[in-house]
Amino acid sequence: PAPVKVHADVNVFAAEISPGRELAFDVRAGRQAYLVLIEVRAKIEEYELAARDAMEITEQNITVLADDTAHVIVLEMRKSAATFGRR
């Protein structure tokens, strides 16, 4: 694999969550994140996500609960002036 160069203050995370398990993710003050559920279904706080759904998280700690083996990608970065998703 070739390295990917990113010219921004961003962290990229990928995770596999086993059925019935939880993954906690903290988005600190001044930060935001974009979470993409790659496959199956999962519950993130009070929101139900299906495969290929995504959400924006701003300065909030979240918990992802998997119904089945779930794969997620999270891009965490400095908070921008304009945010478009849910808090």
Backbone bond lengths (Angstrom), bond angles and torsions (degrees), N, CA, C in turn:
res aa  C-N    CA-C-N  psi(-1)  N-CA   C-N-CA  omega(-1)  CA-C   N-CA-C  phi
1 P - - - 1.451 - - 1.534 111.06 -
2 A 1.295 115.92 145.43 1.460 121.70 179.10 1.522 109.68 -95.04
3 P 1.317 117.83 144.28 1.462 120.03 178.01 1.526 110.78 -68.07
4 V 1.312 115.37 151.07 1.458 121.82 177.42 1.517 107.73 -108.72
5 K 1.324 117.42 126.03 1.459 121.25 178.61 1.518 108.94 -96.19
6 V 1.318 115.82 125.57 1.455 122.23 178.30 1.515 107.49 -120.24
7 H 1.309 116.48 124.24 1.460 121.09 -178.88 1.520 109.56 -99.59
8 A 1.338 115.20 61.29 1.463 121.59 -179.48 1.517 108.27 -158.64
9 D 1.318 115.58 164.11 1.457 122.62 176.61 1.528 107.67 -84.63
10 V 1.313 116.42 81.89 1.468 121.17 -175.39 1.527 110.14 -137.51
11 N 1.323 115.08 144.80 1.461 122.62 173.36 1.521 107.10 -119.87
12 V 1.325 117.35 135.84 1.461 122.19 -179.15 1.523 108.20 -117.00
13 F 1.326 115.71 128.52 1.461 121.98 -179.02 1.517 109.47 -125.34
14 A 1.314 117.09 142.29 1.462 123.06 172.97 1.520 106.78 -128.34
15 A 1.331 115.84 140.50 1.471 119.07 -178.34 1.515 110.67 -145.44
16 E 1.318 114.49 149.09 1.461 122.53 169.91 1.521 105.91 -111.35
17 I 1.324 116.46 126.66 1.460 121.40 -177.84 1.519 108.25 -113.69
18 S 1.313 117.10 122.99 1.466 122.21 -179.49 1.529 110.71 -71.01
19 P 1.338 117.11 154.60 1.465 120.58 -179.47 1.536 111.68 -54.88
20 G 1.340 115.28 133.58 1.456 120.64 178.37 1.518 114.69 77.73
21 R 1.326 118.21 -3.65 1.470 122.02 -179.92 1.518 110.03 -94.22
22 E 1.322 115.40 161.14 1.461 121.95 179.80 1.520 110.60 -118.07
23 L 1.315 114.45 150.69 1.457 121.60 173.41 1.523 107.21 -126.06
24 A 1.322 117.16 121.01 1.460 121.71 177.18 1.521 108.82 -94.02
25 F 1.335 115.73 138.60 1.449 120.84 178.92 1.517 108.34 -137.62
26 D 1.319 116.99 125.82 1.464 122.58 -177.75 1.524 110.44 -102.74
27 V 1.335 115.56 126.70 1.467 121.65 175.13 1.524 106.04 -110.93
28 R 1.320 115.96 105.17 1.466 122.56 -173.87 1.525 112.29 -69.37
29 A 1.328 114.70 168.16 1.460 121.54 175.77 1.525 109.39 -56.80
30 G 1.326 116.29 137.83 1.455 121.01 179.93 1.519 113.98 80.23
31 R 1.340 117.63 7.12 1.468 122.34 -178.63 1.529 109.30 -124.42
32 Q 1.312 116.09 160.28 1.456 122.44 173.46 1.517 107.81 -143.50
33 A 1.326 115.59 162.32 1.459 119.82 -179.40 1.514 110.05 -142.83
34 Y 1.329 115.06 154.19 1.451 122.76 172.77 1.519 106.90 -119.84
35 L 1.326 115.92 122.28 1.455 122.05 -178.58 1.516 108.49 -109.38
36 V 1.330 116.91 132.03 1.464 122.45 176.46 1.520 107.47 -120.52
37 L 1.336 115.80 125.01 1.460 121.22 174.39 1.522 107.00 -88.72
38 I 1.316 117.06 113.47 1.461 121.68 -173.59 1.521 111.89 -72.84
39 E 1.336 117.12 -44.77 1.464 119.56 -178.92 1.519 110.97 -149.36
40 V 1.296 115.54 165.70 1.475 128.84 -176.66 1.532 111.76 60.56
41 R 1.323 116.57 -154.88 1.465 122.57 -178.42 1.526 108.18 -122.33
42 A 1.325 114.85 152.95 1.470 120.15 176.76 1.516 108.25 -154.67
43 K 1.310 115.51 158.41 1.455 121.84 177.00 1.526 107.31 -110.90
44 I 1.323 115.86 128.85 1.460 121.90 177.88 1.516 106.06 -121.06
45 E 1.336 114.68 106.72 1.458 121.00 -171.40 1.531 107.12 54.56
46 E 1.327 119.55 -125.64 1.474 120.28 -178.04 1.533 113.24 -91.11
47 Y 1.336 118.43 4.73 1.457 122.35 -176.34 1.521 111.25 -100.56
48 E 1.348 116.11 134.80 1.461 122.51 174.25 1.517 108.16 -96.10
49 L 1.331 117.28 124.93 1.459 121.48 178.10 1.521 109.65 -114.38
50 A 1.330 115.56 144.85 1.462 122.30 175.55 1.525 108.14 -109.52
51 A 1.315 115.78 174.04 1.468 120.74 -179.88 1.522 110.87 -51.70
52 R 1.326 115.97 134.14 1.468 126.44 178.03 1.530 113.71 73.20
53 D 1.337 117.87 6.59 1.465 120.10 172.36 1.520 109.10 -76.61
54 A 1.332 115.63 155.32 1.462 121.18 179.78 1.517 108.89 -140.40
55 M 1.331 115.53 160.49 1.453 119.93 175.05 1.516 110.11 -151.62
56 E 1.320 114.90 154.69 1.462 122.13 176.23 1.527 107.94 -99.46
57 I 1.313 116.30 137.83 1.468 122.37 178.43 1.521 106.82 -123.83
58 T 1.325 116.78 128.15 1.456 121.41 -177.99 1.519 110.04 -122.83
59 E 1.333 116.71 118.66 1.467 123.15 174.88 1.534 112.54 45.06
60 Q 1.326 115.33 51.99 1.459 120.65 -176.36 1.518 109.59 -148.39
61 N 1.309 116.79 145.17 1.459 121.52 174.43 1.517 107.88 -91.68
62 I 1.322 116.91 135.85 1.459 120.60 -178.65 1.518 110.43 -126.56
63 T 1.336 114.12 162.83 1.452 121.79 173.32 1.515 108.10 -129.67
64 V 1.319 116.73 130.17 1.464 122.87 178.27 1.521 107.13 -105.28
65 L 1.341 116.50 124.53 1.460 122.49 178.28 1.519 107.95 -113.41
66 A 1.324 117.45 122.39 1.466 122.23 -175.74 1.518 111.10 -92.94
67 D 1.357 115.69 135.79 1.469 121.60 173.25 1.525 110.00 -78.46
68 D 1.310 115.62 -37.30 1.455 124.07 -179.40 1.528 105.18 -138.78
69 T 1.309 119.06 -176.68 1.455 119.52 178.52 1.533 108.29 -61.76
70 A 1.334 115.82 115.72 1.463 121.75 -175.16 1.518 110.14 -113.14
71 H 1.316 115.40 148.18 1.463 122.28 175.49 1.515 108.05 -120.23
72 V 1.322 116.38 129.21 1.463 121.25 -179.86 1.524 110.06 -129.18
73 I 1.324 114.23 151.48 1.464 121.86 171.40 1.522 106.10 -123.80
74 V 1.334 116.06 134.14 1.460 121.42 178.32 1.525 108.27 -126.17
75 L 1.325 115.84 127.84 1.464 122.09 173.04 1.518 106.52 -109.03
76 E 1.318 116.92 116.52 1.470 122.50 -176.79 1.521 108.00 -113.00
77 M 1.341 116.11 131.89 1.459 120.29 -173.67 1.518 111.45 -149.94
78 R 1.343 114.60 174.14 1.454 120.54 175.32 1.525 108.37 -62.56
79 K 1.325 116.34 139.25 1.461 121.66 -178.22 1.521 110.36 -66.17
80 S 1.316 116.51 131.82 1.466 121.39 177.51 1.522 109.43 -90.76
81 A 1.318 116.13 165.87 1.459 121.49 -179.23 1.528 111.55 -65.09
82 A 1.323 117.78 -35.49 1.467 121.53 -178.93 1.513 109.62 -109.64
83 T 1.321 116.68 123.96 1.462 120.83 174.01 1.518 107.29 -121.60
84 F 1.326 115.58 146.08 1.470 119.66 -172.08 1.523 113.40 -116.49
85 G 1.297 119.35 -11.98 1.459 120.76 -173.79 1.507 113.22 -98.90
86 R 1.330 113.29 -160.06 1.452 121.51 179.86 1.504 110.68 -85.22
87 R 1.280 115.56 157.63 1.459 120.08 174.59 1.495 109.95 -107.48
